[in-house]
Amino acid sequence: MNLPLPADAVSTSRLMTGNDYRESLRAYKPTVYVKGRKVESVVDEPLFVPGVNAVALNYDVAHRDTAKGIALARQRTSGRIVHRFTHINQTSDDLLRKLELVRLVCQETGCAQRYLVHDAMNAIWQSTFRIDAEFNTEYHARLQNYLHHVQDQDLSLGIAMTDAKGDRSLHPHQQANPDTYLHIVERRSEGIVISGCKAIVTGAPYMHEFLVMPCRNMNEADADFAVCCAVPVDAPGLTIVAKQAGRPGEAAAKFSAKYGQSTAVLLFDRVFVPHDRVFLAGEWNQSLFLTQTYATHHRQSCIAARAGFGDLLIGAGALMCEANGLVPTRSAICATRWLS
């Protein structure tokens, strides 16, 4: 289904292809380790190739004539045509088309990965509007500017939400090691400085930037731990310790040698973040709303992700039946009769 360019659209934002995305990673110089060694070039690292391939497909789908109707959307605040995974929802139709796109990508890759950008951006969009209304801050305007930056550059963002947590019976400010939760360690006139650990960050090595978010409810003493901001993948002071994506190089792994997913631990050591990339900084009573809103968007997306992965497994099962001389439809009928 083709998506016509709206008459009032300003233009189309940059829409990268999969190869454009691969080349774009060369402009970044993150500090990444995998299997105990430092990675010189993420896009050329064999252990990350399946993950890079999976994210690249997100970009290629947007150029398919048969998928443009679900893969592209018009951003109301700019009038530009953007990738749906960087779009802010306006209608129930937006939510439905997002589900269709997530399922389509997961049918081919197993996990879309880039749809996390959509879930986080929409959650922060809602959260900053609410915070501004209560505290007379300017977070929402900052986020809108950052959103346009992400859309215009067609960036992929990693979601750094889960903290290491330490002793889970204690609040963040009570931890013996405060770096088990990411937190603000210094406030400057031009921005904030953050330290701490974020874990299980999907696709971390081959993202362009990260959205740092809180992962739990906070109390007043936890104010420095209530932080949401955007950080480039190669920000000074940020170290990424990752696992390989899929099973690269294994001849027997026909699928996971092509597509996979890396996750990583992010270690922030006094990373500076300018104010225009800060969307929550101490408003502790808003942490729970942001966390729950992100979870709600993500759960809705996962409906389609699990369906797409299910489609993939069903197809694999059918191929295995055929490879063993069975007819999948006939076998299913026989099984149904036997079970009844």
Protein Blocks (a to p, Z undefined) as FASTA:
>chain_A
ZZdddfklfbdcddddfklmmmmmmmpccdddeehiacfblklmmklmmmmmmmmmmmmm
mmpmklmmmmpccdfklopacdfklcccfbfklmmmmmmmmmmmmmmnopnolmmmmmmm
mmmmmmmmmmmmmnopaklmmmmmmmmmmmmnopacdddfbcgklaakbcfklpfblmlp
gcdfbdcfkbccdedddehiehklmcfbdcdddfbdcdfklmmmmccddddfklghiacd
dddehjehiaklmmlmmgccdddddddehiacdfklccbehiamlmmmmmmmmmmmmmmm
mmmmmmmmmmmmmmmmmmmmmmnopafklmmmmmmmmmZZ
